[in-house]
Amino acid sequence: MTTRPILPRLVGFTHEDRAAKGLRVFAEGAEPEVAVQFTAPEMVSMHRAQLLHAPRGGGKTTLARFLCAALTDQRAGDPYGAPEALCRPAIRNPEGLSLLQVWEAGAPLPVLSAPGLGRVALAEARTSEGQVLLVLDGLEREADPSALVQEAMGWLADTPGARLLILCESGALESIRPHPDLRAHALLPLPAPERAAALAGERDPCTETWVEPGLWALSLAEGRALSLPEAAALPVGEDWLQEARDAAALDALPPAAIAARAAQEPDRWAGPLRLLVAQRGTDAPLAAALAAAGALPLLLAAADLTPAGGAEAPVIAAALARATGAGGAAPALRRRAGAALARLGDPRALDTLVEVPAGSYAMGGDLHPNSAPAHSVTLPAFRIGAYPVTCGAYLRFVEATGRAWLSANGRAPERASHPATDLTWHDARAYCAWLTEGWRAEGHIAADETVRLPTEREWEAAARGAGGLAYPWGRDWAPEHANDEETGFNDICTVGLFPEGASPFGCLDMAGQAWEWCTTLWGSDMTAPGFAFPWAEDGREALDAAPDVRRVLRGGCFSSGRLKANGIYRGSLEPNGFWRGNGFRVVVA
């Protein structure tokens, strides 16, 4: 078989993701844009500190060697130019769109670590002169991965011009706490058009849209599409298959023995257990044994083995709700727990309202010119949603009214407890009107009470509390308190997964997660508010403004940094705009 060219690797971050940090408006009835992915080299070029992760066999080591070879070759020729190998066209999606790659990081000296030898490479990088790119491969194989990340980020902060790339197995990230300034993105499998281009007319034995590089290479060698267990059974010496072989060893044990191994040596058996659970699908005895062990990773494995609607689903869902409500878990574990909660039936009261008492509240600040000046406002008492309105709640409205909802995945069972997004201001108001009737009929609110969107004053008071905090949890930014850019999900997640980030009144997800609609007008100019601070009785709460007058959005979203994901920064969007990063919560007054 001929040698295959190195394939550009795509990541789970799109051109839309980057553009939509400022939020964009879509025409009425428009379909979401087709995803155009960035490549791994582009992410390394864009960010001084980048973590890329993939499953075993996902091509991480091959990517690291390719990147370092391209930089070495460039330095040997023109050290001031851009490496030609990193600027070639790359196929960007399953539709086959091809675009030139953009590399703007020059030609730094690459220092590549072998898996498990990261500190040796870090020591070498410390003594190197000029621009350096430190590539730490196989983070999961380090003795203390979290500590190494902190050391490497400390070196980066002290070394102007330095860059850092960390490569890690995806599942291992659940037990590793990355640095808040380290951007994390997933390496995607190889899409069919990319494989076809590499084969140059030869037959591809795999018919799936996406295939992991390692599995694809073995399938090519065998001339047939292989599953991971089939690949693990082959007499080949591929290191990345060891986890699948360990899963086969677990498969031969009784449930209690599997749970005991996983509990006693979690680092050793976490990966094989994930593969075994994926292969079994449903297994009540094994689920019970794992749930009894108590640890969150094993509880998650038990959830994966439990069907929605099964007899044990409520018990496991309740245990997951208690675990996430306690906080403290690594973000990746929280995210998985949230998806499992939604799928099994979230037992939490996600329509809970919290009381905000009447009083004087701080508003605005010097964080950004759009939010200045700091001042105070007086508000009557009101109640506000402890959580954003969820996909499950909004879907009930859609099914009852027939209202269109252009969400790519809002109806997915595992996202039922995610914030409802891809919603215009008009959609959010229509939901509030529908909920008013339902809650009055149920006696949930009084006959003279109304469900509506919060005014900007109400939203900020609920987020900052009587003390006028900058962030819902305090005056200073803190890691693992919100689903924001630093957390690295690049997507919404189940509500309430960051209890550490609750506001003084008990509101969750008011920083990051999803921008939230307010009734308040912003103005027609995206760059500067026509209705500026300090707040005034100047018609900014008019509900019948022209459609080109933007409405206020607050709180930031999953792709917002700490300067936007807070209780002070003001955002805006046209009322008919929608995006996967903006939702809402309700007020009763």
ZAMARGU-4260 file (C-alpha; in steps of 0.2 Angstrom, whole numbers, plus 5000, padded with zeros to 4 digits):
<rodrens>
0) 5000/5000/5000 | 5006/5017/4996 | 5011/5030/5010 | 4997/5041/5014 | 5000/5060/5015
5) 4998/5068/5032 | 4980/5074/5033 | 4975/5091/5040 | 4966/5089/5056 | 4950/5098/5060
10) 4945/5104/5077 | 4928/5106/5085 | 4928/5125/5083 | 4920/5134/5068 | 4921/5150/5059
15) 4903/5154/5065 | 4909/5151/5083 | 4923/5164/5081 | 4911/5176/5072 | 4897/5174/5084
20) 4907/5180/5100 | 4900/5197/5095 | 4883/5189/5091 | 4875/5190/5073 | 4858/5192/5067
25) 4850/5180/5055 | 4836/5184/5042 | 4819/5178/5047 | 4817/5160/5043 | 4835/5157/5039
30) 4843/5140/5041 | 4859/5139/5052 | 4875/5140/5042 | 4885/5125/5037 | 4899/5122/5049
35) 4916/5127/5043 | 4929/5120/5055 | 4946/5127/5059 | 4961/5116/5058 | 4973/5111/5072
40) 4988/5121/5066 | 4976/5136/5065 | 4971/5134/5083 | 4990/5133/5088 | 4993/5149/5078
45) 4978/5158/5086 | 4981/5154/5104 | 4998/5155/5113 | 4991/5140/5124 | 4981/5127/5116
50) 4976/5110/5122 | 4970/5097/5109 | 4962/5081/5113 | 4955/5065/5105 | 4952/5047/5109
55) 4966/5034/5108 | 4970/5032/5089 | 4964/5050/5086 | 4981/5055/5078 | 4988/5066/5092
60) 5006/5060/5091 | 5006/5060/5072 | 4999/5078/5072 | 5013/5083/5085 | 5027/5076/5074
65) 5020/5083/5058 | 5019/5101/5066 | 5036/5100/5073 | 5043/5093/5057 | 5035/5108/5047
70) 5043/5121/5059 | 5060/5112/5058 | 5060/5112/5039 | 5055/5131/5039 | 5068/5136/5051
75) 5081/5127/5041 | 5076/5138/5025 | 5067/5154/5029 | 5065/5156/5048 | 5055/5172/5046
80) 5042/5164/5034 | 5026/5154/5037 | 5029/5135/5035 | 5022/5130/5018 | 5015/5113/5025
85) 5004/5123/5038 | 4997/5134/5025 | 4990/5121/5012 | 4972/5120/5008 | 4962/5109/5020
90) 4945/5101/5018 | 4934/5109/5032 | 4918/5099/5033 | 4909/5084/5027 | 4902/5094/5012
95) 4920/5095/5006 | 4923/5113/5007 | 4942/5117/5005 | 4951/5133/5011 | 4969/5138/5013
100) 4975/5137/5031 | 4981/5152/5040 | 4997/5152/5050 | 5002/5168/5059 | 5014/5161/5072
105) 5030/5162/5062 | 5043/5148/5064 | 5046/5145/5083 | 5058/5132/5088 | 5048/5116/5092
110) 5052/5107/5108 | 5043/5090/5107 | 5041/5079/5122 | 5038/5060/5122 | 5023/5054/5132
115) 5027/5054/5150 | 5042/5065/5148 | 5034/5082/5148 | 5045/5089/5162 | 5061/5085/5153
120) 5054/5095/5137 | 5049/5109/5149 | 5067/5110/5156 | 5073/5110/5138 | 5061/5124/5133
125) 5067/5135/5148 | 5085/5135/5142 | 5080/5138/5123 | 5083/5155/5116 | 5071/5165/5105
130) 5053/5160/5100 | 5049/5142/5106 | 5034/5131/5104 | 5033/5118/5118 | 5023/5102/5112
135) 5018/5091/5127 | 5012/5075/5120 | 5002/5062/5130 | 4998/5073/5145 | 4988/5058/5152
140) 5004/5048/5154 | 5012/5061/5166 | 5014/5057/5184 | 5004/5073/5189 | 4996/5080/5173
145) 4987/5094/5182 | 5003/5100/5190 | 5013/5099/5174 | 5000/5110/5165 | 5002/5123/5179
150) 5021/5123/5178 | 5020/5124/5159 | 5008/5139/5160 | 5019/5148/5172 | 5034/5146/5160
155) 5023/5153/5146 | 5018/5168/5157 | 5036/5172/5160 | 5042/5169/5142 | 5037/5182/5129
160) 5035/5174/5112 | 5033/5157/5119 | 5019/5145/5114 | 5012/5129/5121 | 5003/5115/5113
165) 4997/5100/5124 | 4989/5084/5117 | 4979/5073/5128 | 4967/5058/5127 | 4949/5065/5128
170) 4943/5053/5142 | 4958/5057/5153 | 4953/5076/5154 | 4939/5071/5165 | 4951/5069/5179
175) 4963/5083/5174 | 4961/5102/5179 | 4967/5113/5165 | 4973/5130/5167 | 4959/5144/5164
180) 4970/5152/5151 | 4973/5136/5141 | 4961/5134/5127 | 4954/5116/5124 | 4947/5110/5108
185) 4943/5092/5102 | 4952/5085/5087 | 4939/5078/5075 | 4939/5062/5066 | 4943/5061/5047
190) 4928/5067/5037 | 4924/5056/5021 | 4930/5070/5009 | 4947/5071/5017 | 4949/5053/5017
195) 4944/5052/4998 | 4957/5066/4994 | 4971/5056/5003 | 4966/5040/4994 | 4966/5049/4977
200) 4954/5037/4969 | 4957/5021/4979 | 4942/5013/4987 | 4939/5018/5005 | 4933/5003/5015
205) 4924/5014/5028 | 4907/5022/5024 | 4905/5032/5039 | 4906/5051/5038 | 4919/5052/5052
210) 4932/5039/5056 | 4946/5040/5068 | 4963/5040/5060 | 4970/5025/5069 | 4955/5014/5065
215) 4955/5020/5047 | 4973/5016/5044 | 4970/4998/5051 | 4954/4997/5040 | 4965/5002/5025
220) 4978/4988/5029 | 4964/4975/5031 | 4954/4980/5016 | 4938/4981/5026 | 4930/4993/5039
225) 4934/4987/5057 | 4926/4991/5073 | 4937/4995/5088 | 4935/4978/5096 | 4939/4970/5079
230) 4955/4981/5078 | 4960/4976/5096 | 4959/4958/5091 | 4972/4960/5077 | 4990/4954/5080
235) 4997/4971/5078 | 5008/4981/5090 | 4998/4998/5090 | 5000/5006/5107 | 4983/5015/5106
240) 4974/4998/5105 | 4979/4993/5123 | 4964/5002/5130 | 4952/4992/5119 | 4962/4976/5124
245) 4960/4980/5142 | 4941/4983/5139 | 4940/4965/5133 | 4949/4959/5148 | 4936/4968/5159
250) 4922/4960/5149 | 4927/4943/5155 | 4924/4948/5173 | 4908/4947/5184 | 4900/4964/5188
255) 4907/4966/5206 | 4924/4962/5200 | 4923/4975/5186 | 4917/4988/5199 | 4931/4983/5211
260) 4945/4986/5199 | 4938/5002/5193 | 4936/5009/5211 | 4953/5003/5217 | 4963/5009/5202
265) 4953/5023/5193 | 4967/5029/5183 | 4971/5012/5176 | 4954/5006/5172 | 4944/5022/5168
270) 4947/5021/5149 | 4944/5003/5147 | 4928/5005/5157 | 4922/5018/5146 | 4924/5007/5131
275) 4916/4992/5139 | 4901/5003/5144 | 4899/5009/5126 | 4900/4992/5119 | 4887/4984/5131
280) 4875/4998/5130 | 4863/4992/5143 | 4867/4981/5158 | 4858/4983/5175 | 4869/4971/5186
285) 4884/4981/5181 | 4876/4997/5183 | 4870/4993/5200 | 4888/4987/5205 | 4896/5003/5198
290) 4883/5014/5206 | 4886/5006/5223 | 4904/5011/5222 | 4899/5029/5224 | 4913/5039/5215
295) 4906/5051/5201 | 4915/5043/5187 | 4908/5026/5191 | 4891/5033/5194 | 4892/5041/5176
300) 4896/5023/5169 | 4881/5017/5178 | 4871/5030/5170 | 4877/5026/5153 | 4872/5007/5156
305) 4854/5013/5162 | 4840/5016/5149 | 4829/5031/5151 | 4813/5025/5158 | 4821/5010/5167
310) 4817/5005/5185 | 4834/5012/5191 | 4834/5028/5181 | 4826/5039/5195 | 4838/5032/5208
315) 4854/5035/5197 | 4847/5052/5192 | 4844/5058/5210 | 4862/5052/5214 | 4869/5062/5200
320) 4859/5078/5205 | 4866/5077/5222 | 4884/5075/5215 | 4883/5089/5204 | 4874/5100/5217
325) 4889/5098/5228 | 4901/5105/5216 | 4920/5102/5216 | 4921/5090/5201 | 4931/5093/5186
330) 4922/5102/5173 | 4922/5088/5160 | 4914/5076/5173 | 4901/5089/5177 | 4896/5090/5159
335) 4894/5072/5157 | 4884/5071/5172 | 4872/5085/5166 | 4869/5075/5150 | 4865/5059/5159
340) 4854/5069/5171 | 4844/5075/5156 | 4843/5058/5148 | 4837/5049/5163 | 4825/5062/5169
345) 4831/5077/5178 | 4823/5077/5196 | 4828/5095/5200 | 4814/5109/5200 | 4821/5118/5185
350) 4806/5131/5185 | 4811/5137/5203 | 4809/5155/5206 | 4820/5165/5218 | 4815/5181/5227
355) 4824/5197/5224 | 4819/5210/5238 | 4814/5228/5235 | 4829/5240/5237 | 4843/5249/5229
360) 4855/5240/5218 | 4872/5244/5210 | 4872/5245/5191 | 4885/5247/5178 | 4904/5250/5180
365) 4920/5254/5172 | 4923/5236/5165 | 4918/5242/5148 | 4913/5259/5141 | 4896/5252/5136
370) 4893/5248/5154 | 4899/5264/5162 | 4896/5274/5173 | 4893/5264/5189 | 4877/5270/5197
375) 4862/5264/5208 | 4844/5260/5204 | 4829/5256/5215 | 4818/5241/5211 | 4802/5234/5219
380) 4802/5216/5224 | 4801/5202/5210 | 4804/5184/5207 | 4816/5177/5194 | 4820/5160/5187
385) 4834/5151/5197 | 4839/5143/5180 | 4838/5149/5162 | 4823/5141/5153 | 4828/5124/5147
390) 4826/5115/5131 | 4814/5103/5139 | 4802/5117/5145 | 4803/5126/5128 | 4800/5111/5118
395) 4783/5108/5128 | 4779/5126/5122 | 4784/5122/5104 | 4773/5106/5104 | 4758/5115/5112
400) 4758/5130/5100 | 4767/5123/5084 | 4779/5138/5085 | 4795/5135/5074 | 4811/5132/5082
405) 4827/5132/5072 | 4838/5123/5084 | 4850/5110/5077 | 4849/5099/5093 | 4837/5107/5105
410) 4826/5092/5104 | 4839/5079/5109 | 4835/5070/5125 | 4852/5073/5132 | 4850/5091/5130
415) 4833/5093/5139 | 4841/5101/5154 | 4852/5113/5143 | 4846/5131/5141 | 4835/5134/5126
420) 4844/5143/5113 | 4842/5148/5095 | 4828/5159/5100 | 4823/5177/5095 | 4817/5190/5107
425) 4800/5187/5100 | 4801/5168/5103 | 4806/5172/5122 | 4791/5184/5124 | 4779/5172/5116
430) 4785/5158/5128 | 4782/5170/5143 | 4764/5174/5137 | 4760/5155/5135 | 4768/5151/5152
435) 4758/5165/5161 | 4742/5156/5156 | 4748/5139/5161 | 4755/5145/5178 | 4739/5155/5182
440) 4728/5139/5178 | 4739/5128/5189 | 4740/5141/5203 | 4758/5143/5202 | 4756/5162/5201
445) 4742/5173/5206 | 4729/5179/5193 | 4736/5196/5193 | 4754/5190/5191 | 4763/5189/5174
450) 4778/5180/5167 | 4789/5190/5156 | 4807/5193/5152 | 4818/5203/5165 | 4821/5221/5162
455) 4840/5225/5162 | 4839/5232/5179 | 4831/5217/5186 | 4843/5205/5178 | 4858/5214/5185
460) 4851/5215/5202 | 4848/5196/5202 | 4866/5193/5196 | 4876/5205/5207 | 4865/5205/5223
465) 4864/5219/5236 | 4883/5220/5237 | 4885/5224/5218 | 4897/5210/5215 | 4906/5210/5198
470) 4903/5191/5196 | 4888/5182/5203 | 4899/5173/5215 | 4911/5188/5221 | 4921/5203/5216
475) 4935/5192/5207 | 4935/5180/5193 | 4937/5162/5198 | 4940/5146/5188 | 4926/5132/5187
480) 4912/5144/5192 | 4904/5146/5175 | 4903/5138/5158 | 4913/5151/5149 | 4927/5152/5137
485) 4940/5147/5150 | 4930/5131/5154 | 4932/5126/5136 | 4916/5117/5132 | 4912/5128/5117
490) 4894/5124/5119 | 4880/5126/5132 | 4878/5112/5145 | 4865/5106/5158 | 4860/5121/5169
495) 4866/5122/5187 | 4882/5112/5185 | 4892/5126/5193 | 4884/5129/5210 | 4900/5138/5215
500) 4894/5152/5203 | 4877/5155/5211 | 4872/5173/5213 | 4868/5180/5231 | 4850/5176/5228
505) 4853/5159/5221 | 4852/5161/5203 | 4863/5149/5193 | 4872/5152/5176 | 4871/5171/5176
510) 4889/5171/5170 | 4893/5162/5154 | 4882/5148/5147 | 4870/5158/5136 | 4867/5176/5133
515) 4850/5181/5141 | 4837/5192/5133 | 4830/5207/5142 | 4816/5218/5138 | 4827/5233/5138
520) 4831/5243/5122 | 4850/5245/5117 | 4848/5256/5101 | 4852/5253/5083 | 4871/5254/5083
525) 4879/5238/5088 | 4895/5247/5094 | 4888/5259/5106 | 4871/5259/5116 | 4858/5272/5111
530) 4851/5270/5128 | 4867/5272/5138 | 4870/5271/5157 | 4865/5278/5169 | 4848/5270/5168
535) 4834/5283/5165 | 4815/5283/5162 | 4818/5287/5143 | 4808/5274/5134 | 4820/5260/5135
540) 4807/5248/5141 | 4796/5251/5126 | 4790/5234/5119 | 4784/5241/5102 | 4801/5248/5095
545) 4806/5246/5077 | 4813/5229/5072 | 4830/5236/5069 | 4832/5243/5087 | 4842/5230/5097
550) 4838/5223/5113 | 4849/5220/5128 | 4858/5203/5131 | 4867/5200/5147 | 4878/5187/5156
555) 4889/5182/5141 | 4889/5164/5135 | 4900/5148/5133 | 4912/5157/5122 | 4914/5173/5132
560) 4929/5177/5142 | 4929/5184/5160 | 4927/5202/5153 | 4910/5198/5146 | 4904/5183/5157
565) 4899/5193/5172 | 4886/5204/5180 | 4891/5221/5172 | 4895/5219/5154 | 4881/5224/5141
570) 4878/5215/5125 | 4864/5217/5112 | 4856/5209/5097 | 4842/5213/5085 | 4825/5206/5092
575) 4824/5194/5077 | 4842/5188/5079 | 4845/5170/5086 | 4861/5160/5089 | 4865/5144/5098
580) 4873/5155/5112 | 4858/5165/5117 | 4843/5161/5128 | 4833/5168/5142 | 4826/5166/5160
585) 4809/5172/5166 | 4803/5185/5179 | 4786/5185/5188 | 4780/5202/5194
</rodrens>
